Amino acid sequence: MWRLFTATHPPHFEFNFRQFHLLLMAIVVLSSSIITYAKENIHIRDFLFPNITNEGEQIQVTCGLTRNVEEVEFSWVKDGMPLLPDSHRDIINLKTFTVLVIKAAIPEDSGNYTCMATTSTSKQQFTAMLLVQGPPKWQQRPLDKVVSAKNSVTFFCSAYGYPQPKVLWRKADEKSNNKRWTVSVDGSLTIEETTKDDGGRYACNASNGIDPDLIQTVLLTVLGMD
């Protein structure tokens, strides 16, 4: 008896052009999305302000991207508040970078400046600090005071600037007992349990090493003691 053997044929795969076309289109779309995302992933190049900036100097700083990106919008923020061009500063926005110009720096310009770059799919920012040094300016001038004897009295005296001003107090006739004086961190002078000898003129001096200093003289009148 003869045994019949049948040959096993390998599986047959039918080529489907429509499925192949759909698969190819999906790969193209995915690749395009990846490329677009990579192009829109922006980065701001680091920038710095000068280490020493004197009052009255012009300051110019440029904020740009590390690569060319289509449709980018720039803006500036100082200490959390939006900056706009005015008589004191210019903001020049171009296609790939922005320029901030401060025409004549003053101590009030000191602060944190943030450059922001925005596209339809990405947003980046970079912050740098500006310090403008100049002579002290009054924040709160001391005023004359009238106080009843044995009560306390406080003179307020504060100034701002860079470097930070230091406040010193002195009495014209040097008769007051300064062991009862307290000078706070903010520059205010408090005299406890005032006496007749505490009456007179006091001078508040604010200095930061850049001339001119600030000096304000006030009068303390103590009532109730003959």
Beta strands, then each sheet from edge to edge (+ up, - down):
strand 1: 53-54
strand 2: 59-64
strand 3: 73-78
strand 4: 81-82
strand 5: 89-93
strand 6: 97-102
strand 7: 111-118
strand 8: 123-130
strand 9: 132-133
strand 10: 137-140
strand 11: 145-148
strand 12: 153-155
strand 13: 158-160
strand 14: 166-171
strand 15: 181-183
strand 16: 189-191
strand 17: 200-207
strand 18: 214-223
sheet 1: 1+ 9+
sheet 2: 2+ 6- 5+
sheet 3: 4+ 3- 7+ 8-
sheet 4: 10+ 13-
sheet 5: 11+ 18+ 17- 14+
sheet 6: 12+ 16- 15+
end
